[in-house]
């Protein structure tokens, strides 16, 4: 018996799947997302093509069942567009979260970065909706006027699709998506007048913030939309319980290390505070997050499958492996891929070993700081890079608590489906404990030396 259907609006692919009452995801339908054009830091794609593909994927998936199950939607965060309210036609392309046209806005607001972090739990970067929209409205005064007069609308991808699929009746976003715009006060869980003023974005043009679940919205395709949430939130819901003693390490294009926060807890030491989802009573679940930037691109040129745990810690060279700069909690763009000594004489296999060490050590240090504030009892690994045994074993050997590799795939789809059916089914997490017959004691010793080296590096002033 089918319990729910889920739609995942990804950056590279669009997926739909059915979930049965045992929590198993089946009948997955996938199509590539529209090609994103990259021109000097501008990442754009065809919004209507995106809508058409999403509708086709849903239709193909629904053909596998004779019922219309509740729908759970999860979306790439921060991708947005502007569109005409009367015609429904986009007036801009879909502007990707990867787009960096908000850099000038972020530079202008650096003096207010602490205020922004306090209100949003996030750091001021051009990834988010607010800096990019702020620049667009500064450059196009007539756009601002049309938005204020209600002739045009703007919103993230979820807002655009829901508006279209409810025949222009519902101009909304959920709390988890709103929380990644840099315009929402996550403590009050509403749009912030102070943030809107900082970014010079009229409060009146923003969609209504709704809970992530129990939406009860009738769509023109016959489905009932019950849940809408950011893609990372959906993956977390399928992978991690609300238990503060568990942490998730997702290693993919980038990496994040995350654990749930208790009701009275807040983020610390520069880490991000993430609003995972909001229930029908407007109560939010929060998490604390450390990030590793663009690690897959650092590894891409090298033979990652050739490295084994015994290859690690065989040199005194230290490394950082984040091409676009160190992520949370450091946020240092001046340190990308960096080696403590020349690597001119090293083989590709030796270089990839150093990059692996950097990823392992960054993850281990984040987990160490999480554990210091609230004891961790176990850690789960997920994502494409977590399939590499060298990373699995390295992380397991550098922390003091059990590490498990999650076997389940399509966690974003699974999380969205679980929310759509009101969590009435159980997510059965398939996992394997990471164990090695012999510990690499040299790796643990090098980790301690690497921490000292990193602290010295971070003490060097910016610029």
The 8 nearest C-alpha neighbors of each residue, nearest first, counted from 0:
[[1, 19, 20, 2, 18, 21, 64, 3],
 [2, 0, 19, 18, 3, 20, 17, 68],
 [1, 3, 19, 20, 18, 420, 68, 0],
 [4, 2, 68, 69, 18, 416, 420, 17],
 [3, 5, 17, 70, 16, 416, 68, 18],
 [6, 4, 71, 416, 16, 15, 412, 70],
 [5, 7, 15, 72, 14, 73, 71, 8],
 [6, 8, 73, 14, 13, 9, 412, 74],
 [9, 7, 74, 13, 75, 73, 6, 14],
 [10, 8, 12, 75, 13, 11, 7, 74],
 [9, 11, 12, 75, 32, 8, 13, 95],
 [10, 12, 32, 9, 31, 13, 33, 34],
 [13, 11, 31, 32, 9, 30, 10, 14],
 [12, 14, 8, 9, 30, 32, 7, 29],
 [15, 13, 29, 7, 28, 6, 12, 56],
 [14, 16, 6, 28, 5, 27, 57, 56],
 [17, 15, 27, 5, 26, 4, 25, 60],
 [16, 18, 4, 25, 24, 3, 26, 5],
 [19, 17, 24, 3, 23, 2, 1, 22],
 [20, 18, 1, 2, 21, 22, 23, 0],
 [19, 21, 2, 22, 424, 1, 0, 18],
 [20, 22, 19, 23, 424, 425, 426, 18],
 [23, 21, 426, 20, 19, 425, 424, 18],
 [22, 24, 18, 19, 21, 25, 20, 426],
 [25, 23, 18, 17, 413, 16, 22, 19],
 [26, 24, 17, 27, 16, 18, 23, 19],
 [27, 25, 16, 17, 28, 60, 63, 24],
 [26, 28, 16, 25, 15, 29, 14, 60],
 [27, 29, 15, 14, 56, 60, 16, 26],
 [30, 28, 14, 13, 27, 15, 12, 56],
 [29, 31, 13, 12, 32, 14, 28, 56],
 [32, 30, 12, 11, 13, 33, 29, 34],
 [31, 33, 12, 11, 13, 34, 30, 10],
 [34, 32, 49, 44, 35, 31, 48, 45],
 [33, 35, 44, 32, 36, 11, 45, 31],
 [34, 36, 44, 43, 42, 33, 37, 95],
 [35, 37, 43, 42, 44, 34, 38, 41],
 [38, 36, 42, 41, 40, 35, 39, 43],
 [37, 39, 41, 40, 36, 42, 43, 98],
 [40, 38, 41, 37, 42, 99, 100, 98],
 [39, 41, 99, 38, 98, 37, 42, 100],
 [42, 40, 98, 38, 37, 39, 43, 99],
 [41, 43, 37, 98, 95, 36, 35, 94],
 [42, 44, 94, 35, 36, 93, 92, 95],
 [43, 45, 35, 93, 92, 34, 36, 33],
 [44, 46, 48, 92, 47, 93, 49, 33],
 [45, 47, 49, 93, 48, 92, 44, 50],
 [48, 46, 50, 49, 45, 51, 89, 88],
 [47, 49, 51, 45, 46, 50, 52, 33],
 [48, 50, 46, 47, 52, 51, 33, 53],
 [51, 49, 47, 53, 48, 52, 54, 46],
 [52, 50, 48, 54, 53, 49, 47, 55],
 [51, 53, 55, 49, 54, 50, 48, 56],
 [54, 52, 50, 56, 55, 51, 49, 57],
 [55, 53, 51, 57, 52, 56, 58, 50],
 [54, 56, 58, 52, 57, 53, 59, 51],
 [57, 55, 53, 59, 58, 54, 15, 28],
 [58, 56, 60, 54, 55, 59, 15, 61],
 [57, 59, 55, 61, 60, 56, 54, 62],
 [60, 58, 62, 56, 57, 61, 55, 28],
 [59, 61, 57, 62, 58, 63, 28, 56],
 [62, 60, 58, 63, 59, 64, 57, 67],
 [61, 63, 59, 60, 64, 58, 65, 57],
 [64, 62, 61, 60, 65, 26, 59, 17],
 [65, 63, 62, 66, 61, 67, 1, 60],
 [64, 66, 67, 63, 62, 61, 68, 1],
 [67, 65, 64, 68, 61, 1, 63, 62],
 [66, 68, 222, 69, 221, 65, 61, 64],
 [67, 69, 3, 66, 4, 2, 70, 222],
 [70, 68, 3, 223, 419, 225, 224, 4],
 [71, 69, 224, 4, 5, 419, 225, 223],
 [70, 72, 226, 419, 5, 415, 416, 227],
 [73, 71, 227, 6, 5, 415, 226, 7],
 [74, 72, 230, 228, 7, 229, 227, 415],
 [75, 73, 8, 230, 229, 76, 7, 157],
 [74, 76, 9, 230, 8, 229, 10, 78],
 [75, 77, 78, 229, 74, 176, 96, 179],
 [76, 78, 96, 128, 127, 155, 79, 180],
 [79, 77, 95, 96, 94, 155, 76, 156],
 [80, 78, 155, 94, 156, 154, 93, 77],
 [79, 81, 93, 91, 153, 94, 154, 92],
 [80, 82, 153, 91, 90, 152, 89, 151],
 [83, 81, 89, 90, 152, 151, 88, 87],
 [82, 84, 151, 87, 88, 85, 86, 89],
 [85, 83, 151, 87, 150, 86, 152, 82],
 [84, 86, 83, 87, 150, 151, 88, 82],
 [85, 87, 88, 83, 84, 82, 89, 151],
 [86, 88, 83, 84, 85, 82, 89, 163],
 [87, 89, 86, 83, 82, 90, 84, 47],
 [90, 88, 82, 91, 81, 83, 87, 92],
 [91, 89, 82, 81, 88, 83, 92, 80],
 [90, 92, 89, 81, 80, 93, 82, 94],
 [93, 91, 45, 44, 43, 94, 46, 80],
 [92, 94, 80, 46, 44, 43, 79, 45],
 [95, 93, 43, 79, 78, 92, 80, 42],
 [96, 94, 78, 97, 98, 42, 43, 93],
 [95, 97, 78, 77, 126, 98, 127, 94],
 [98, 96, 95, 126, 42, 99, 41, 40],
 [99, 97, 42, 41, 95, 96, 40, 100],
 [98, 100, 101, 125, 40, 102, 41, 97],
 [101, 99, 102, 131, 98, 41, 40, 125],
 [100, 102, 131, 130, 125, 99, 104, 103],
 [103, 101, 105, 125, 104, 100, 99, 106],
 [104, 102, 106, 105, 101, 107, 100, 134],
 [105, 103, 107, 101, 106, 102, 130, 108],
 [104, 106, 102, 108, 107, 103, 109, 124],
 [107, 105, 103, 104, 109, 108, 102, 110],
 [108, 106, 104, 105, 109, 103, 110, 102],
 [107, 109, 105, 111, 110, 106, 104, 112],
 [110, 108, 112, 111, 106, 107, 105, 123],
 [109, 111, 108, 112, 107, 113, 106, 114],
 [112, 110, 109, 108, 114, 113, 115, 197],
 [113, 111, 109, 115, 114, 110, 123, 116],
 [112, 114, 116, 115, 111, 117, 110, 109],
 [115, 113, 117, 111, 116, 112, 118, 119],
 [114, 116, 112, 118, 113, 117, 119, 111],
 [117, 115, 120, 121, 113, 119, 122, 114],
 [116, 118, 114, 115, 120, 119, 113, 121],
 [117, 119, 184, 115, 116, 120, 114, 185],
 [118, 120, 121, 116, 184, 185, 117, 115],
 [119, 121, 272, 116, 271, 117, 118, 273],
 [122, 120, 116, 119, 271, 272, 123, 115],
 [121, 123, 116, 124, 120, 112, 115, 271],
 [122, 124, 112, 105, 121, 115, 125, 116],
 [123, 125, 126, 122, 105, 127, 102, 130],
 [124, 126, 101, 102, 99, 127, 130, 105],
 [127, 125, 96, 124, 97, 99, 98, 128],
 [126, 128, 77, 180, 125, 129, 96, 130],
 [127, 129, 180, 77, 131, 130, 132, 126],
 [128, 130, 132, 131, 180, 127, 181, 133],
 [131, 129, 101, 133, 104, 132, 125, 128],
 [130, 132, 101, 134, 133, 129, 128, 100],
 [133, 131, 135, 129, 134, 130, 128, 136],
 [132, 134, 130, 136, 131, 135, 198, 129],
 [133, 135, 137, 131, 132, 136, 101, 138],
 [136, 134, 132, 138, 137, 133, 139, 131],
 [137, 135, 139, 133, 138, 134, 143, 140],
 [138, 136, 134, 135, 139, 140, 133, 143],
 [137, 139, 135, 136, 134, 140, 133, 142],
 [140, 138, 136, 142, 141, 137, 135, 143],
 [139, 141, 143, 142, 136, 137, 138, 144],
 [140, 142, 144, 143, 139, 145, 136, 146],
 [143, 141, 145, 144, 140, 139, 146, 136],
 [142, 144, 146, 140, 141, 136, 145, 147],
 [143, 145, 141, 147, 142, 146, 148, 140],
 [144, 146, 150, 142, 148, 147, 151, 143],
 [147, 145, 151, 149, 143, 144, 148, 152],
 [146, 148, 144, 149, 145, 204, 143, 203],
 [149, 147, 145, 146, 150, 144, 151, 143],
 [150, 148, 146, 147, 151, 145, 152, 84],
 [149, 151, 145, 84, 148, 146, 83, 152],
 [152, 150, 83, 146, 84, 149, 145, 82],
 [153, 151, 82, 81, 146, 84, 83, 149],
 [154, 152, 81, 80, 82, 151, 205, 155],
 [155, 153, 79, 158, 80, 159, 156, 81],
 [154, 156, 79, 158, 78, 157, 77, 159],
 [155, 157, 159, 79, 158, 78, 160, 154],
 [158, 156, 160, 159, 155, 161, 74, 172],
 [159, 157, 161, 172, 155, 156, 154, 171],
 [160, 158, 162, 156, 157, 161, 163, 154],
 [161, 159, 163, 157, 162, 158, 164, 156],
 [160, 162, 164, 158, 163, 159, 165, 157],
 [163, 161, 167, 169, 159, 165, 160, 170],
 [164, 162, 160, 166, 167, 161, 165, 159],
 [163, 165, 161, 218, 166, 219, 162, 160],
 [164, 166, 218, 162, 168, 163, 167, 161],
 [167, 165, 163, 164, 168, 162, 219, 218],
 [168, 166, 162, 163, 165, 169, 170, 164],
 [167, 169, 165, 166, 162, 170, 163, 164],
 [170, 168, 162, 171, 167, 165, 161, 166],
 [171, 169, 206, 162, 158, 207, 168, 167],
 [172, 170, 207, 206, 158, 169, 208, 209],
 [171, 173, 208, 158, 209, 206, 207, 177],
 [172, 174, 209, 211, 208, 210, 176, 175],
 [173, 175, 177, 176, 208, 210, 178, 209],
 [176, 174, 178, 276, 177, 274, 173, 275],
 [177, 175, 178, 229, 179, 174, 173, 76],
 [178, 176, 174, 179, 180, 175, 183, 173],
 [177, 179, 175, 176, 183, 180, 174, 185],
 [180, 178, 177, 176, 181, 127, 77, 76],
 [179, 181, 128, 182, 127, 177, 129, 178],
 [182, 180, 179, 129, 183, 119, 127, 178],
 [183, 181, 180, 194, 190, 191, 195, 129],
 [184, 182, 190, 191, 178, 189, 185, 181],
 [183, 185, 118, 191, 119, 186, 187, 188],
 [186, 184, 188, 119, 187, 183, 178, 118],
 [185, 187, 188, 184, 118, 119, 189, 183],
 [186, 188, 184, 189, 185, 183, 190, 191],
 [189, 187, 185, 186, 184, 183, 174, 190],
 [188, 190, 183, 187, 184, 191, 208, 185],
 [189, 191, 183, 182, 184, 192, 188, 202],
 [190, 192, 194, 193, 183, 184, 182, 195],
 [191, 193, 195, 194, 196, 190, 202, 182],
 [194, 192, 196, 191, 195, 197, 182, 198],
 [195, 193, 197, 191, 196, 182, 192, 198],
 [194, 196, 200, 192, 198, 193, 197, 199],
 [197, 195, 199, 193, 194, 198, 192, 200],
 [198, 196, 194, 195, 199, 193, 108, 200],
 [197, 199, 195, 200, 196, 133, 194, 129],
 [200, 198, 196, 197, 195, 133, 201, 194],
 [199, 201, 195, 198, 133, 202, 196, 132],
 [202, 200, 203, 204, 195, 199, 147, 196],
 [203, 201, 204, 205, 195, 200, 192, 190],
 [202, 204, 201, 205, 147, 206, 200, 146],
 [205, 203, 202, 201, 147, 146, 206, 152],
 [206, 204, 203, 202, 207, 154, 153, 201],
 [207, 205, 171, 170, 172, 208, 204, 154],
 [206, 208, 171, 172, 209, 170, 205, 173],
 [209, 207, 172, 173, 174, 171, 206, 177],
 [208, 210, 173, 174, 172, 207, 211, 171],
 [211, 209, 277, 173, 279, 278, 212, 174],
 [210, 212, 173, 227, 277, 226, 228, 276],
 [211, 213, 226, 214, 210, 225, 278, 279],
 [214, 212, 225, 215, 279, 226, 211, 421],
 [213, 215, 225, 212, 216, 226, 224, 210],
 [216, 214, 225, 213, 224, 223, 217, 226],
 [215, 217, 224, 223, 214, 218, 225, 165],
 [218, 216, 223, 222, 224, 215, 165, 219],
 [219, 217, 165, 164, 222, 220, 221, 223],
 [218, 220, 221, 164, 165, 217, 166, 222],
 [221, 219, 218, 222, 164, 217, 54, 58],
 [222, 220, 219, 218, 223, 217, 67, 68],
 [223, 221, 218, 220, 67, 217, 224, 69],
 [222, 224, 217, 69, 216, 218, 70, 215],
 [225, 223, 70, 216, 215, 226, 69, 222],
 [224, 226, 214, 419, 213, 215, 212, 70],
 [227, 225, 212, 71, 419, 211, 418, 224],
 [226, 228, 72, 211, 73, 71, 173, 212],
 [227, 229, 73, 211, 175, 173, 176, 72],
 [230, 228, 74, 73, 232, 176, 231, 76],
 [231, 229, 73, 74, 233, 232, 75, 411],
 [230, 232, 234, 233, 229, 235, 411, 75],
 [233, 231, 275, 235, 229, 230, 234, 236],
 [232, 234, 414, 411, 230, 236, 415, 231],
 [235, 233, 411, 410, 231, 237, 232, 236],
 [236, 234, 238, 232, 237, 233, 239, 231],
 [235, 237, 233, 414, 234, 238, 239, 232],
 [236, 238, 414, 234, 235, 410, 413, 239],
 [239, 237, 235, 236, 234, 410, 240, 428],
 [238, 240, 235, 236, 237, 247, 241, 245],
 [239, 241, 242, 236, 238, 245, 259, 237],
 [240, 242, 259, 243, 239, 260, 284, 245],
 [241, 243, 240, 244, 245, 259, 239, 258],
 [244, 242, 259, 245, 260, 241, 258, 261],
 [243, 245, 375, 376, 242, 374, 246, 377],
 [246, 244, 377, 243, 378, 375, 242, 376],
 [247, 245, 258, 378, 257, 379, 248, 377],
 [246, 248, 379, 257, 256, 378, 380, 249],
 [249, 247, 256, 380, 255, 379, 381, 250],
 [248, 250, 381, 382, 255, 254, 380, 247],
 [251, 249, 254, 382, 384, 385, 253, 381],
 [250, 252, 382, 253, 383, 384, 254, 249],
 [253, 251, 295, 293, 294, 254, 250, 296],
 [254, 252, 293, 292, 251, 294, 291, 250],
 [255, 253, 250, 291, 249, 290, 251, 292],
 [254, 256, 290, 249, 289, 248, 291, 257],
 [257, 255, 248, 289, 288, 247, 290, 249],
 [256, 258, 288, 247, 287, 246, 255, 289],
 [259, 257, 246, 286, 287, 243, 245, 247],
 [258, 260, 286, 243, 241, 285, 287, 242],
 [261, 259, 286, 285, 264, 243, 287, 262],
 [260, 262, 264, 263, 259, 243, 285, 265],
 [263, 261, 264, 260, 284, 285, 265, 283],
 [262, 264, 261, 265, 260, 285, 266, 284],
 [265, 263, 261, 260, 262, 266, 285, 267],
 [264, 266, 267, 263, 260, 272, 287, 261],
 [265, 267, 272, 287, 270, 271, 264, 268],
 [266, 268, 269, 270, 265, 271, 287, 272],
 [269, 267, 270, 328, 266, 329, 271, 368],
 [270, 268, 328, 267, 271, 327, 329, 266],
 [271, 269, 328, 327, 289, 268, 267, 288],
 [272, 270, 288, 121, 120, 287, 273, 266],
 [271, 273, 120, 287, 266, 286, 288, 121],
 [274, 272, 286, 285, 275, 287, 271, 120],
 [273, 275, 285, 175, 276, 284, 178, 286],
 [276, 274, 232, 285, 284, 175, 273, 286],
 [275, 277, 175, 284, 283, 274, 211, 174],
 [276, 278, 283, 210, 211, 282, 281, 174],
 [279, 277, 281, 280, 282, 210, 212, 211],
 [278, 280, 281, 210, 213, 212, 277, 282],
 [281, 279, 278, 282, 277, 210, 283, 212],
 [282, 280, 278, 279, 277, 210, 283, 188],
 [281, 283, 277, 278, 280, 284, 279, 276],
 [284, 282, 277, 276, 281, 285, 278, 274],
 [283, 285, 275, 276, 274, 277, 282, 286],
 [286, 284, 274, 260, 275, 273, 259, 283],
 [285, 287, 259, 260, 273, 258, 272, 288],
 [288, 286, 272, 257, 266, 258, 271, 273],
 [287, 289, 257, 271, 256, 270, 272, 286],
 [288, 290, 327, 256, 255, 270, 328, 257],
 [289, 291, 255, 327, 326, 254, 256, 292],
 [292, 290, 254, 326, 253, 255, 321, 294],
 [291, 293, 253, 321, 326, 294, 323, 290],
 [294, 292, 253, 295, 296, 252, 321, 322],
 [293, 295, 297, 253, 296, 321, 292, 320],
 [296, 294, 252, 298, 297, 293, 299, 253],
 [297, 295, 299, 298, 294, 293, 252, 322],
 [296, 298, 294, 295, 299, 320, 322, 321],
 [297, 299, 295, 296, 301, 300, 294, 351],
 [298, 300, 296, 301, 297, 295, 302, 303],
 [301, 299, 298, 302, 297, 296, 347, 303],
 [300, 302, 299, 298, 303, 347, 351, 348],
 [303, 301, 304, 305, 348, 347, 351, 300],
 [304, 302, 305, 301, 306, 351, 298, 348],
 [305, 303, 302, 306, 387, 307, 389, 388],
 [304, 306, 303, 302, 307, 348, 351, 301],
 [307, 305, 304, 303, 310, 352, 389, 348],
 [308, 306, 389, 309, 310, 305, 388, 311],
 [307, 309, 389, 310, 311, 393, 392, 306],
 [308, 310, 307, 311, 439, 312, 306, 313],
 [311, 309, 308, 307, 313, 306, 352, 312],
 [312, 310, 309, 313, 308, 352, 442, 356],
 [311, 313, 442, 314, 441, 445, 310, 315],
 [312, 314, 311, 310, 315, 441, 309, 442],
 [315, 313, 316, 312, 311, 317, 353, 349],
 [316, 314, 317, 313, 312, 445, 339, 340],
 [315, 317, 314, 339, 340, 318, 338, 353],
 [318, 316, 339, 338, 449, 315, 353, 319],
 [317, 319, 338, 357, 337, 353, 339, 354],
 [320, 318, 337, 336, 357, 321, 338, 335],
 [319, 321, 336, 354, 357, 297, 294, 322],
 [320, 322, 335, 292, 324, 336, 294, 323],
 [323, 321, 335, 336, 324, 293, 297, 320],
 [324, 322, 335, 321, 292, 332, 293, 325],
 [325, 323, 332, 335, 334, 321, 331, 322],
 [324, 326, 331, 330, 321, 329, 332, 334],
 [327, 325, 330, 290, 291, 292, 329, 328],
 [328, 326, 289, 290, 329, 270, 330, 269],
 [327, 329, 269, 270, 289, 330, 326, 268],
 [330, 328, 327, 331, 326, 325, 269, 457],
 [331, 329, 326, 325, 327, 328, 332, 324],
 [330, 332, 325, 333, 329, 324, 334, 326],
 [331, 333, 324, 334, 325, 330, 323, 335],
 [332, 334, 331, 324, 335, 461, 462, 325],
 [335, 333, 324, 332, 331, 325, 337, 336],
 [334, 336, 324, 322, 321, 323, 337, 333],
 [337, 335, 320, 322, 319, 321, 334, 338],
 [336, 338, 319, 318, 335, 334, 339, 320],
 [339, 337, 318, 340, 317, 319, 316, 341],
 [338, 340, 317, 316, 318, 337, 341, 452],
 [341, 339, 338, 316, 342, 317, 315, 337],
 [340, 342, 343, 338, 339, 344, 316, 345],
 [343, 341, 345, 344, 340, 350, 338, 346],
 [342, 344, 341, 345, 346, 340, 350, 347],
 [345, 343, 342, 346, 341, 349, 347, 350],
 [346, 344, 342, 343, 349, 350, 347, 348],
 [345, 347, 349, 348, 350, 344, 342, 343],
 [348, 346, 350, 349, 301, 351, 345, 302],
 [349, 347, 351, 346, 350, 352, 302, 306],
 [348, 350, 352, 346, 347, 351, 345, 353],
 [351, 349, 347, 353, 352, 348, 346, 354],
 [350, 352, 354, 348, 353, 349, 301, 355],
 [353, 351, 355, 349, 350, 354, 311, 356],
 [352, 354, 356, 350, 351, 355, 318, 357],
 [355, 353, 351, 357, 356, 352, 320, 350],
 [356, 354, 352, 358, 353, 357, 351, 359],
 [357, 355, 353, 359, 354, 358, 360, 352],
 [356, 358, 354, 360, 319, 355, 318, 359],
 [359, 357, 355, 361, 356, 360, 362, 354],
 [360, 358, 356, 362, 394, 357, 361, 363],
 [359, 361, 363, 357, 362, 358, 356, 364],
 [362, 360, 358, 364, 363, 359, 357, 365],
 [363, 361, 359, 365, 360, 364, 358, 366],
 [364, 362, 360, 366, 361, 365, 367, 359],
 [363, 365, 367, 361, 366, 362, 360, 368],
 [364, 366, 368, 362, 367, 363, 369, 361],
 [367, 365, 369, 363, 364, 368, 370, 362],
 [366, 368, 364, 370, 365, 369, 363, 371],
 [369, 367, 371, 365, 370, 366, 364, 372],
 [368, 370, 366, 372, 371, 367, 373, 365],
 [371, 369, 374, 373, 367, 375, 368, 372],
 [370, 372, 368, 369, 373, 367, 374, 366],
 [373, 371, 369, 370, 368, 374, 367, 267],
 [374, 372, 370, 371, 369, 375, 244, 243],
 [373, 375, 370, 244, 371, 376, 372, 369],
 [376, 374, 244, 370, 245, 377, 373, 400],
 [375, 377, 244, 400, 245, 374, 401, 378],
 [378, 376, 401, 245, 400, 375, 402, 246],
 [377, 379, 402, 246, 245, 247, 403, 401],
 [380, 378, 403, 247, 404, 402, 248, 405],
 [379, 381, 404, 248, 405, 249, 385, 247],
 [382, 380, 249, 385, 405, 248, 250, 404],
 [383, 381, 250, 251, 249, 385, 384, 380],
 [382, 384, 251, 385, 386, 250, 381, 387],
 [385, 383, 250, 386, 251, 382, 387, 295],
 [384, 386, 387, 383, 382, 381, 250, 380],
 [385, 387, 384, 383, 388, 382, 391, 381],
 [386, 388, 385, 389, 390, 384, 391, 304],
 [389, 387, 391, 390, 392, 386, 307, 385],
 [388, 390, 308, 307, 392, 387, 391, 393],
 [391, 389, 393, 388, 392, 387, 394, 359],
 [392, 390, 388, 389, 394, 393, 385, 395],
 [391, 393, 395, 389, 394, 390, 388, 396],
 [392, 394, 390, 396, 395, 391, 389, 359],
 [395, 393, 397, 359, 396, 392, 391, 390],
 [396, 394, 392, 393, 402, 397, 398, 391],
 [395, 397, 393, 394, 398, 392, 438, 443],
 [396, 398, 394, 395, 443, 363, 393, 399],
 [399, 397, 396, 395, 400, 363, 394, 367],
 [398, 400, 397, 401, 396, 395, 367, 376],
 [399, 401, 377, 398, 376, 402, 375, 378],
 [402, 400, 377, 378, 403, 376, 395, 399],
 [403, 401, 378, 395, 433, 379, 377, 432],
 [404, 402, 432, 379, 431, 433, 430, 380],
 [403, 405, 380, 431, 430, 379, 406, 432],
 [406, 404, 430, 381, 407, 429, 380, 379],
 [405, 407, 429, 430, 404, 408, 431, 428],
 [408, 406, 405, 429, 428, 409, 410, 430],
 [407, 409, 410, 406, 405, 382, 413, 411],
 [410, 408, 412, 411, 413, 407, 234, 24],
 [409, 411, 234, 413, 412, 237, 408, 414],
 [412, 410, 234, 233, 414, 413, 409, 230],
 [413, 411, 415, 410, 5, 409, 414, 7],
 [412, 414, 410, 416, 411, 415, 237, 417],
 [413, 415, 233, 237, 417, 411, 236, 416],
 [414, 416, 71, 418, 412, 233, 417, 413],
 [417, 415, 419, 5, 71, 413, 418, 3],
 [418, 416, 422, 414, 419, 415, 420, 413],
 [417, 419, 421, 415, 416, 420, 422, 226],
 [420, 418, 71, 226, 225, 416, 421, 417],
 [419, 421, 417, 418, 422, 3, 423, 2],
 [420, 422, 418, 423, 419, 417, 212, 213],
 [423, 421, 417, 424, 418, 420, 425, 419],
 [424, 422, 421, 420, 425, 417, 20, 418],
 [423, 425, 422, 22, 20, 21, 426, 417],
 [426, 424, 22, 427, 21, 423, 422, 417],
 [425, 427, 22, 428, 237, 424, 417, 23],
 [428, 426, 425, 429, 22, 23, 21, 237],
 [427, 429, 426, 430, 407, 405, 238, 406],
 [428, 430, 406, 405, 407, 427, 431, 404],
 [431, 429, 405, 406, 404, 403, 428, 432],
 [432, 430, 404, 403, 433, 405, 429, 406],
 [431, 433, 403, 402, 434, 404, 430, 401],
 [434, 432, 403, 402, 431, 392, 395, 391],
 [433, 435, 432, 436, 392, 395, 402, 396],
 [436, 434, 437, 438, 392, 433, 396, 395],
 [435, 437, 434, 438, 439, 433, 392, 396],
 [438, 436, 435, 439, 440, 434, 396, 309],
 [437, 439, 440, 396, 435, 436, 442, 441],
 [438, 440, 441, 442, 437, 309, 443, 396],
 [439, 441, 443, 442, 438, 444, 396, 445],
 [442, 440, 444, 439, 443, 312, 445, 313],
 [443, 441, 445, 312, 440, 444, 439, 446],
 [442, 444, 446, 440, 445, 441, 397, 447],
 [445, 443, 441, 447, 446, 442, 440, 448],
 [444, 446, 448, 442, 447, 443, 449, 441],
 [447, 445, 449, 443, 444, 448, 360, 442],
 [446, 448, 444, 445, 450, 449, 443, 451],
 [449, 447, 445, 451, 446, 450, 452, 444],
 [450, 448, 446, 452, 451, 447, 445, 453],
 [451, 449, 453, 447, 452, 448, 454, 446],
 [450, 452, 454, 448, 449, 453, 455, 447],
 [453, 451, 449, 455, 450, 454, 456, 448],
 [454, 452, 456, 450, 455, 451, 449, 457],
 [453, 455, 457, 451, 456, 452, 450, 458],
 [454, 456, 458, 452, 453, 457, 451, 459],
 [457, 455, 453, 454, 458, 459, 452, 451],
 [458, 456, 454, 459, 455, 453, 460, 329],
 [457, 459, 455, 456, 460, 454, 453, 461],
 [458, 460, 457, 456, 461, 455, 462, 454],
 [461, 459, 458, 462, 457, 456, 333, 331],
 [462, 460, 459, 333, 331, 332, 457, 458],
 [461, 460, 333, 459, 332, 331, 334, 457]]
